[in-house]
Each structure stands twice: as structure tokens, then as C-alpha cells.
């Protein structure tokens, strides 16, 4: 129990002092236009993004579907994830074009340390641990140059 105190002593103030933004992911939104083809594209894009092998709680992927064009957004820690997301979406039948606006976060040992501390503080907490039970936890932790954002992942 005493071992956890330094962790919470570091992570909790970071949560309280940081810029915390909870957003709903565009990929969780199904278009209400009544267009079944549009809804199927949204579901398929979401499915392909969730299947990416290196997509973690430290990445945030979102997208917008406009007809047969997809715009990818978000932040990732690995450059390969940006290109993998674009490739996966381009392979979907019915998609004519993809605009890739995904930001690759700069590598930083301090950011990595903060990510791990926030992960332990959030998913180690008995009240919040339930959000980590799925294969892709619903709370994503994005750290860019020491600034924190909590995003709601693609669900």
C-alpha cells in the first residue's frame, strides 16, 4: 500500500493540473442520415481501426465519413500506426479517398513516464479499473510535451 502513495502523489496532481479533455470519438458515431450504406462504411472503418495491432490506450484515432471519403484524425505514438490506419481504411470497399490528418506525437522519455503513471493511476484505481476491462479500454491517455488529455477511445 505504501508503494502506491508516490505514484498517486505524482499522477493525481498531474491529472488535476493538466488540461483534461474528454471527447467522444467520431468513430463511435453512426450517421443518422438513414443511409444504410453510410452506416455500414462507418462501422467498417471503426472495425478496421480497432483491429490495428499497435493501437493502444496511448493512441487516439478518430474519423469522419463524408460520402465515400474518410478523414482520419487523432494522435499516435508510432509513425507506423498512422500509415497502417490509412492503409487499412483505403482497403475498405466503397472508400474512394482518405485524408490522413493523424498527428504523430514526438518521442519523449518524460512523456512516456507520464503516460505510464497516468495509466497506473487510472486503471489501478478500483473505481476506474472497470473502464479497462475490454480489449480496447475506453479511456485513452494522450501526452504531448508534458500536456495531458484524456480521450474516449473508439468504442
Backbone as a printed PyTorch tensor [residue, N CA C, xyz], in Angstrom:
tensor([[[  0.8290,  -1.1840,   0.0000],
         [  0.0000,   0.0000,   0.0000],
         [  0.8750,   1.2500,   0.0000]],

        [[  1.9690,   1.2420,   0.7320],
         [  2.8430,   2.3930,   0.8090],
         [  3.5510,   2.6400,  -0.5240]],

        [[  3.7640,   1.5700,  -1.2990],
         [  4.4020,   1.7130,  -2.5930],
         [  3.5480,   2.5640,  -3.5400]],

        [[  2.2350,   2.4790,  -3.4500],
         [  1.3490,   3.1980,  -4.3540],
         [  1.2560,   4.6860,  -4.0480]],

        [[  1.5980,   5.0990,  -2.8480],
         [  1.4700,   6.5090,  -2.4830],
         [  2.3080,   7.4360,  -3.3500]],

        [[  3.5770,   7.1360,  -3.6320],
         [  4.3260,   8.0400,  -4.5010],
         [  3.7040,   8.1470,  -5.8930]],

        [[  3.1540,   7.0530,  -6.3890],
         [  2.5190,   7.0620,  -7.6900],
         [  1.3360,   8.0240,  -7.6950]],

        [[  0.4680,   7.8960,  -6.7120],
         [ -0.6900,   8.7660,  -6.6580],
         [ -0.2700,  10.1910,  -6.3160]],

        [[  0.7980,  10.3310,  -5.5600],
         [  1.3060,  11.6540,  -5.2540],
         [  1.7800,  12.3790,  -6.5040]],

        [[  2.2130,  11.6330,  -7.5150],
         [  2.6720,  12.2280,  -8.7690],
         [  1.5400,  12.3380,  -9.7900]],

        [[  0.7780,  11.2690,  -9.9460],
         [ -0.2150,  11.2060, -11.0150],
         [ -1.4660,  12.0240, -10.7210]],

        [[ -1.9330,  12.0330,  -9.4950],
         [ -3.1580,  12.7540,  -9.1880],
         [ -3.0010,  14.2570,  -9.4080]],

        [[ -1.9190,  14.8980,  -8.9170],
         [ -1.7530,  16.3200,  -9.2520],
         [ -1.6170,  16.5470, -10.7570]],

        [[ -0.9880,  15.6110, -11.4340],
         [ -0.8630,  15.7520, -12.8850],
         [ -2.2320,  15.7600, -13.5310]],

        [[ -3.1310,  14.9200, -13.0400],
         [ -4.4890,  14.9000, -13.5620],
         [ -5.2180,  16.1900, -13.2320]],

        [[ -5.0520,  16.6770, -12.0170],
         [ -5.7730,  17.8590, -11.5900],
         [ -5.2400,  19.1260, -12.2430]],

        [[ -3.9280,  19.2140, -12.4520],
         [ -3.3350,  20.4090, -13.0180],
         [ -3.2990,  20.3950, -14.5390]],

        [[ -3.4240,  19.2310, -15.1220],
         [ -3.3270,  19.1140, -16.5740],
         [ -4.5850,  19.5740, -17.2700]],

        [[ -4.4450,  19.7330, -18.5570],
         [ -5.5970,  20.0460, -19.3790],
         [ -6.2650,  18.7190, -19.6930]],

        [[ -7.4480,  18.5200, -19.1620],
         [ -8.1290,  17.2470, -19.3330],
         [ -9.3500,  17.4750, -20.2130]],

        [[ -9.3710,  16.7810, -21.3030],
         [-10.4800,  16.9040, -22.2320],
         [-11.0150,  15.5110, -22.4870]],

        [[-12.2850,  15.3250, -22.2430],
         [-12.9150,  14.0430, -22.5470],
         [-13.7980,  14.2790, -23.7580]],

        [[-13.5060,  13.5610, -24.8320],
         [-14.2520,  13.7400, -26.0620],
         [-14.8650,  12.4260, -26.4830]],

        [[-15.9190,  12.5170, -27.2370],
         [-16.4710,  11.3050, -27.8190],
         [-15.7930,  11.1040, -29.1540]],

        [[-15.4570,   9.8980, -29.4420],
         [-14.7240,   9.5790, -30.6580],
         [-15.6690,   9.5760, -31.8500]],

        [[-15.2460,  10.1610, -32.9450],
         [-16.0610,  10.1940, -34.1480],
         [-16.3710,   8.7850, -34.6400]],

        [[-15.4690,   7.8480, -34.3650],
         [-15.6970,   6.5080, -34.8820],
         [-16.7920,   5.7850, -34.1250]],

        [[-17.2240,   6.3010, -32.9900],
         [-18.3170,   5.6790, -32.2540],
         [-19.6680,   6.1870, -32.7320]],

        [[-19.6490,   7.2200, -33.5570],
         [-20.8780,   7.8570, -34.0010],
         [-21.3700,   7.1990, -35.2890]],

        [[-22.6020,   6.7380, -35.2980],
         [-23.2090,   6.1860, -36.5030],
         [-24.0680,   7.2860, -37.1120]],

        [[-23.8910,   7.5130, -38.4010],
         [-24.6410,   8.5820, -39.0650],
         [-26.1330,   8.3190, -38.9750]],

        [[-26.8900,   9.3230, -38.6720],
         [-28.3260,   9.2050, -38.5110],
         [-29.0650,   9.6690, -39.7680]],

        [[-28.3950,   9.6330, -40.8970],
         [-28.9900,  10.1140, -42.1300],
         [-29.9990,   9.1310, -42.6980]],

        [[-30.0250,   7.9340, -42.1890],
         [-30.9230,   6.9300, -42.7380],
         [-30.2930,   6.1900, -43.8990]],

        [[-29.1050,   6.5570, -44.2920],
         [-28.4050,   5.9300, -45.3900],
         [-27.6860,   4.6910, -44.8600]],

        [[-28.1940,   3.5260, -45.2180],
         [-27.6260,   2.2650, -44.7230],
         [-26.1820,   2.0820, -45.1910]],

        [[-25.8800,   2.4910, -46.4310],
         [-24.5170,   2.3630, -46.9430],
         [-23.5370,   3.1990, -46.1400]],

        [[-23.9460,   4.4000, -45.7530],
         [-23.0970,   5.2870, -44.9430],
         [-22.8450,   4.6470, -43.5790]],

        [[-23.8910,   4.0950, -42.9620],
         [-23.7450,   3.4410, -41.6580],
         [-22.8090,   2.2430, -41.7410]],

        [[-22.9090,   1.4960, -42.8200],
         [-22.0240,   0.3400, -42.9920],
         [-20.5730,   0.7780, -43.1440]],

        [[-20.3450,   1.8740, -43.8920],
         [-18.9770,   2.3850, -44.0370],
         [-18.4220,   2.8250, -42.6870]],

        [[-19.2300,   3.5120, -41.8990],
         [-18.7870,   3.9690, -40.5830],
         [-18.4060,   2.7800, -39.7190]],

        [[-19.2590,   1.7630, -39.7060],
         [-18.9650,   0.5570, -38.9100],
         [-17.6950,  -0.1380, -39.3860]],

        [[-17.5220,  -0.2300, -40.7000],
         [-16.3550,  -0.9250, -41.2410],
         [-15.0640,  -0.1530, -40.9590]],

        [[-15.0980,   1.1710, -41.0880],
         [-13.9060,   1.9730, -40.7790],
         [-13.5530,   1.8040, -39.3070]],

        [[-14.5490,   1.9130, -38.4380],
         [-14.3210,   1.7310, -36.9950],
         [-13.7090,   0.3660, -36.7130]],

        [[-14.2670,  -0.6620, -37.3360],
         [-13.7900,  -2.0360, -37.1450],
         [-12.3280,  -2.1620, -37.5870]],

        [[-11.9960,  -1.6260, -38.7600],
         [-10.6230,  -1.7230, -39.2620],
         [ -9.6320,  -0.9970, -38.3480]],

        [[-10.0400,   0.1520, -37.8170],
         [ -9.1340,   0.8880, -36.9200],
         [ -8.9230,   0.1450, -35.6030]],

        [[ -9.9730,  -0.4620, -35.0810],
         [ -9.8330,  -1.2040, -33.8230],
         [ -8.9940,  -2.4680, -33.9820]],

        [[ -8.8970,  -2.9770, -35.1920],
         [ -8.0960,  -4.1810, -35.4400],
         [ -6.6040,  -3.8970, -35.6270]],

        [[ -6.2200,  -2.6400, -35.6940],
         [ -4.8060,  -2.3240, -35.8950],
         [ -3.9750,  -2.8900, -34.7440]],

        [[ -2.9090,  -3.6290, -35.0470],
         [ -2.1780,  -4.3550, -33.9970],
         [ -1.4570,  -3.4840, -32.9760]],

        [[ -1.0460,  -2.2880, -33.3300],
         [ -0.2860,  -1.4660, -32.3830],
         [ -1.0890,  -0.2910, -31.8390]],

        [[ -2.4060,  -0.3610, -31.9510],
         [ -3.2970,   0.6780, -31.4270],
         [ -3.4790,   0.4310, -29.9300]],

        [[ -3.0460,   1.3880, -29.0970],
         [ -3.0670,   1.2010, -27.6440],
         [ -3.8310,   2.3340, -26.9660]],

        [[ -3.8870,   2.2980, -25.6490],
         [ -4.5380,   3.3580, -24.8840],
         [ -3.7610,   4.6640, -24.9660]],

        [[ -2.5510,   4.6370, -25.4970],
         [ -1.7510,   5.8480, -25.6310],
         [ -1.9060,   6.4830, -27.0140]],

        [[ -2.8320,   5.9620, -27.8020],
         [ -3.1480,   6.4880, -29.1260],
         [ -4.6270,   6.8650, -29.1490]],

        [[ -4.9580,   7.8220, -29.9860],
         [ -6.3440,   8.2440, -30.1380],
         [ -6.6390,   8.3510, -31.6250]],

        [[ -7.5170,   7.5050, -32.1200],
         [ -7.8930,   7.5470, -33.5280],
         [ -9.3570,   7.9410, -33.6430]],

        [[ -9.6180,   8.8550, -34.5420],
         [-10.9810,   9.2880, -34.8320],
         [-11.1010,   9.4530, -36.3380]],

        [[-12.3310,   9.5170, -36.8170],
         [-12.5130,   9.7030, -38.2520],
         [-13.8640,  10.3290, -38.5370]],

        [[-13.9610,  10.8450, -39.7490],
         [-15.2210,  11.3840, -40.2650],
         [-15.4420,  10.7720, -41.6320]],

        [[-16.6630,  10.3370, -41.8760],
         [-17.0140,   9.7930, -43.1800],
         [-17.9250,  10.8060, -43.8610]],

        [[-17.5110,  11.2200, -45.0620],
         [-18.3070,  12.1470, -45.8570],
         [-18.5250,  11.4970, -47.2170]],

        [[-19.6580,  10.8320, -47.3710],
         [-19.9160,  10.0850, -48.6010],
         [-18.9930,   8.8920, -48.6870]],

        [[-18.0930,   8.9000, -49.6860],
         [-17.1330,   7.8030, -49.8320],
         [-15.7120,   8.2580, -49.5070]],

        [[-15.6060,   9.3870, -48.7990],
         [-14.2960,   9.9200, -48.3970],
         [-14.1710,   9.8770, -46.8750]],

        [[-13.0200,   9.4440, -46.3740],
         [-12.7770,   9.3420, -44.9320],
         [-11.6420,  10.2850, -44.5520]],

        [[-11.8510,  11.0350, -43.4730],
         [-10.7960,  11.8760, -42.9160],
         [-10.3820,  11.2850, -41.5840]],

        [[ -9.1240,  10.8930, -41.4690],
         [ -8.5850,  10.3300, -40.2330],
         [ -8.0030,  11.4460, -39.3840]],

        [[ -8.2500,  11.3820, -38.0790],
         [ -7.7520,  12.3860, -37.1390],
         [ -7.2580,  11.6800, -35.8880]],

        [[ -6.5950,  12.4320, -35.0280],
         [ -6.1560,  11.8900, -33.7510],
         [ -4.6680,  12.0340, -33.5590]],

        [[ -4.1570,  11.3080, -32.5710],
         [ -2.7510,  11.3390, -32.2120],
         [ -2.2740,   9.9060, -31.9830]],

        [[ -1.0620,   9.6230, -32.4410],
         [ -0.4770,   8.2960, -32.2510],
         [  0.9660,   8.4360, -31.7770]],

        [[  1.4540,   7.4090, -31.0990],
         [  2.8320,   7.4280, -30.6050],
         [  3.8160,   6.7960, -31.5840]],

        [[  3.3170,   6.0240, -32.5440],
         [  4.1920,   5.3700, -33.5250],
         [  3.8530,   5.8560, -34.9350]],

        [[  4.8420,   6.2590, -35.7110],
         [  4.5740,   6.6910, -37.0930],
         [  3.9530,   5.5840, -37.9440]],

        [[  4.3160,   4.3460, -37.6650],
         [  3.7660,   3.2370, -38.4530],
         [  2.2580,   3.0970, -38.2510]],

        [[  1.7510,   3.4660, -37.0850],
         [  0.3170,   3.3680, -36.8340],
         [ -0.4510,   4.3420, -37.7220]],

        [[  0.1210,   5.4990, -37.9730],
         [ -0.5020,   6.4870, -38.8620],
         [ -0.6630,   5.8960, -40.2630]],

        [[  0.4090,   5.3350, -40.7950],
         [  0.3400,   4.7670, -42.1440],
         [ -0.5010,   3.4870, -42.1800]],

        [[ -0.4390,   2.6780, -41.1200],
         [ -1.2640,   1.4640, -41.0600],
         [ -2.7530,   1.8010, -41.0600]],

        [[ -3.1320,   2.8610, -40.3400],
         [ -4.5420,   3.2730, -40.2900],
         [ -5.0110,   3.6970, -41.6770]],

        [[ -4.1910,   4.4690, -42.3620],
         [ -4.5550,   4.9170, -43.7160],
         [ -4.6840,   3.7300, -44.6650]],

        [[ -3.7410,   2.8140, -44.6140],
         [ -3.7720,   1.6380, -45.4790],
         [ -5.0040,   0.7850, -45.2080]],

        [[ -5.3310,   0.5870, -43.9280],
         [ -6.4910,  -0.2330, -43.5670],
         [ -7.7840,   0.3930, -44.0770]],

        [[ -7.9090,   1.7000, -43.9580],
         [ -9.1360,   2.3650, -44.3910],
         [ -9.2250,   2.3940, -45.9130]],

        [[ -8.1060,   2.5870, -46.6020],
         [ -8.1000,   2.5960, -48.0660],
         [ -8.5400,   1.2540, -48.6420]],

        [[ -8.3070,   0.1760, -47.8900],
         [ -8.6390,  -1.1570, -48.3970],
         [-10.1270,  -1.4810, -48.2960]],

        [[-10.9090,  -0.6280, -47.6610],
         [-12.3410,  -0.8810, -47.4930],
         [-13.0680,  -0.6040, -48.8050]],

        [[-13.8970,  -1.5550, -49.2030],
         [-14.6830,  -1.3980, -50.4210],
         [-15.6700,  -0.2350, -50.2490]],

        [[-15.7030,   0.6400, -51.2240],
         [-16.6130,   1.7830, -51.1650],
         [-15.9470,   3.0740, -50.7440]],

        [[-14.6720,   3.0040, -50.3280],
         [-13.9290,   4.2070, -49.9420],
         [-13.1210,   4.6740, -51.1470]],

        [[-13.3660,   5.9160, -51.5830],
         [-12.6490,   6.4260, -52.7560],
         [-11.4210,   7.2410, -52.3810]],

        [[-11.4070,   7.8170, -51.1770],
         [-10.2570,   8.6180, -50.7910],
         [-10.1250,   8.7290, -49.2820]],

        [[ -8.8890,   8.9430, -48.8450],
         [ -8.5990,   9.0690, -47.4170],
         [ -7.6940,  10.2810, -47.2200]],

        [[ -8.0880,  11.1550, -46.3000],
         [ -7.2330,  12.2610, -45.8780],
         [ -6.6940,  11.9070, -44.5030]],

        [[ -5.3870,  11.8260, -44.3780],
         [ -4.7740,  11.3820, -43.1240],
         [ -4.2450,  12.5900, -42.3550]],

        [[ -5.0240,  13.0470, -41.3600],
         [ -4.6290,  14.1670, -40.5050],
         [ -4.1750,  13.6920, -39.1260]],

        [[ -3.7490,  12.4450, -39.0210],
         [ -3.3000,  11.8980, -37.7390],
         [ -1.9520,  12.5250, -37.3880]],

        [[ -1.8400,  12.9860, -36.1520],
         [ -0.5950,  13.5950, -35.6660],
         [  0.2640,  12.5330, -34.9930]],

        [[  1.5330,  12.4830, -35.3670],
         [  2.4800,  11.5840, -34.7110],
         [  3.1140,  12.3680, -33.5650]],

        [[  2.9250,  11.8780, -32.3410],
         [  3.4660,  12.5610, -31.1650],
         [  4.9890,  12.4140, -31.1260]],

        [[  5.6910,  13.4650, -30.7480],
         [  7.1560,  13.3770, -30.7060],
         [  7.6210,  12.4250, -29.6040]],

        [[  8.6830,  11.6540, -29.8660],
         [  9.1900,  10.7510, -28.8260],
         [  9.7700,  11.5420, -27.6650]],

        [[  9.4310,  11.1140, -26.4440],
         [  9.9210,  11.8070, -25.2580],
         [  9.8850,  10.8580, -24.0690]],

        [[ 11.0260,  10.5950, -23.4450],
         [ 11.0380,   9.7370, -22.2580],
         [ 10.1740,  10.2940, -21.1240]],

        [[ 10.1400,  11.6220, -20.9830],
         [  9.3110,  12.2180, -19.9320],
         [  7.8300,  11.9980, -20.2110]],

        [[  7.4280,  12.1190, -21.4730],
         [  6.0330,  11.8600, -21.8380],
         [  5.6860,  10.3920, -21.5960]],

        [[  6.6160,   9.4890, -21.9390],
         [  6.3830,   8.0620, -21.6990],
         [  6.2130,   7.7730, -20.2110]],

        [[  7.0120,   8.4110, -19.3930],
         [  6.9140,   8.2270, -17.9450],
         [  5.5630,   8.7260, -17.4310]],

        [[  5.1300,   9.8620, -17.9320],
         [  3.8410,  10.4140, -17.5230],
         [  2.6900,   9.5300, -18.0030]],

        [[  2.7910,   9.0110, -19.2100],
         [  1.7600,   8.0930, -19.7250],
         [  1.6120,   6.8840, -18.8030]],

        [[  2.7470,   6.2880, -18.4460],
         [  2.6970,   5.0970, -17.5770],
         [  2.1190,   5.4340, -16.2070]],

        [[  2.5100,   6.5720, -15.6460],
         [  1.9980,   6.9710, -14.3250],
         [  0.4920,   7.2130, -14.3800]],

        [[  0.0360,   7.8750, -15.4260],
         [ -1.4040,   8.1130, -15.5630],
         [ -2.1640,   6.8200, -15.7910]],

        [[ -1.5850,   5.9220, -16.5820],
         [ -2.2120,   4.6220, -16.8130],
         [ -2.3970,   3.8730, -15.4940]],

        [[ -1.3350,   3.8260, -14.6850],
         [ -1.4210,   3.1270, -13.3990],
         [ -2.4200,   3.8110, -12.4740]],

        [[ -2.4450,   5.1420, -12.4800],
         [ -3.3720,   5.8690, -11.6070],
         [ -4.8200,   5.6360, -12.0280]],

        [[ -5.0770,   5.6230, -13.3250],
         [ -6.4510,   5.4540, -13.7990],
         [ -6.8990,   4.0050, -13.7010]],

        [[ -6.1660,   3.1070, -14.3320],
         [ -6.6030,   1.7140, -14.3960],
         [ -6.2600,   0.9200, -13.1480]],

        [[ -5.4390,   1.4720, -12.2620],
         [ -5.1570,   0.8290, -10.9870],
         [ -6.1530,   1.2060,  -9.9120]],

        [[ -6.9520,   2.2240, -10.1610],
         [ -7.9630,   2.6790,  -9.2110],
         [ -9.1610,   1.7280,  -9.2640]],

        [[ -9.6440,   1.2620,  -8.1090],
         [-10.7580,   0.3090,  -8.1040],
         [-12.0240,   0.8430,  -8.7900]],

        [[-12.2940,   2.1300,  -8.6780],
         [-13.4910,   2.7030,  -9.2920],
         [-13.3520,   2.8630, -10.8050]],

        [[-12.1470,   3.1150, -11.2790],
         [-11.9300,   3.3540, -12.7030],
         [-11.4600,   2.1260, -13.4650]],

        [[-11.0490,   1.0920, -12.7650],
         [-10.4900,  -0.0840, -13.4340],
         [-11.4900,  -0.7550, -14.3680]],

        [[-12.7830,  -0.5910, -14.1210],
         [-13.7950,  -1.2160, -14.9810],
         [-13.7190,  -0.7060, -16.4210]],

        [[-13.1560,   0.4870, -16.6260],
         [-13.0310,   1.0380, -17.9750],
         [-11.8990,   0.3940, -18.7580]],

        [[-11.1170,  -0.4290, -18.1280],
         [-10.0200,  -1.1100, -18.7970],
         [-10.2720,  -2.5740, -19.0630]],

        [[-11.4850,  -3.0550, -18.8080],
         [-11.7660,  -4.4710, -18.9350],
         [-11.9250,  -4.9480, -20.3730]],

        [[-12.2630,  -4.0800, -21.3000],
         [-12.4670,  -4.5190, -22.6810],
         [-11.1150,  -4.6750, -23.3890]],

        [[-11.1640,  -5.2560, -24.5780],
         [ -9.9140,  -5.4450, -25.3230],
         [ -9.2820,  -4.1030, -25.6950]],

        [[-10.1000,  -3.0580, -25.8890],
         [ -9.5950,  -1.7120, -26.1140],
         [-10.2260,  -0.8140, -25.0610]],

        [[ -9.4780,  -0.4740, -24.0140],
         [-10.0240,   0.3590, -22.9420],
         [-10.6260,   1.6530, -23.4760]],

        [[-11.6740,   2.1250, -22.8060],
         [-12.4170,   3.2750, -23.3100],
         [-11.7670,   4.6130, -22.9920]],

        [[-10.8390,   4.6660, -22.0570],
         [-10.1420,   5.9150, -21.7520],
         [ -8.7520,   5.8520, -22.3750]],

        [[ -8.4670,   6.8170, -23.2390],
         [ -7.1610,   6.8830, -23.8780],
         [ -6.3850,   8.0510, -23.2900]],

        [[ -5.0920,   7.8570, -23.1140],
         [ -4.2270,   8.8520, -22.4790],
         [ -3.2810,   9.4040, -23.5340]],

        [[ -3.4430,  10.6890, -23.8290],
         [ -2.6080,  11.3450, -24.8350],
         [ -1.7480,  12.3750, -24.1220]],

        [[ -0.4330,  12.2460, -24.2620],
         [  0.5030,  13.1880, -23.6450],
         [  1.3790,  13.7530, -24.7530]],

        [[  1.3760,  15.0850, -24.8600],
         [  2.1970,  15.7540, -25.8690],
         [  2.9790,  16.8620, -25.1760]],

        [[  4.2740,  16.6840, -25.0960],
         [  5.1650,  17.6730, -24.4750],
         [  4.7330,  18.0170, -23.0570]],

        [[  4.3610,  16.9900, -22.3040],
         [  4.0120,  17.1800, -20.9020],
         [  2.5910,  17.6380, -20.6690]],

        [[  1.8190,  17.8940, -21.7090],
         [  0.4190,  18.2660, -21.5410],
         [ -0.4350,  17.0270, -21.7310]],

        [[ -1.3960,  16.8630, -20.8260],
         [ -2.2040,  15.6690, -20.8240],
         [ -3.5860,  15.9300, -21.3790]],

        [[ -4.1240,  14.9360, -22.0810],
         [ -5.5140,  14.9290, -22.4890],
         [ -6.0140,  13.5140, -22.3100]],

        [[ -7.1960,  13.4060, -21.7910],
         [ -7.8270,  12.0940, -21.7130],
         [ -8.8810,  12.0560, -22.7840]],

        [[ -8.7980,  11.0680, -23.6320],
         [ -9.7680,  10.9430, -24.7000],
         [-10.5560,   9.6620, -24.5500]],

        [[-11.7590,   9.7140, -25.0130],
         [-12.5720,   8.4990, -25.0080],
         [-12.2930,   7.7840, -26.2960]],

        [[-11.8110,   6.5830, -26.2150],
         [-11.3860,   5.8280, -27.3850],
         [-12.5310,   5.3870, -28.2610]],

        [[-12.1910,   4.8350, -29.3990],
         [-13.1870,   4.3450, -30.3510],
         [-13.9020,   3.1480, -29.7520]],

        [[-15.1780,   3.3060, -29.4750],
         [-15.9680,   2.2170, -28.8920],
         [-17.2230,   2.0340, -29.6670]]])
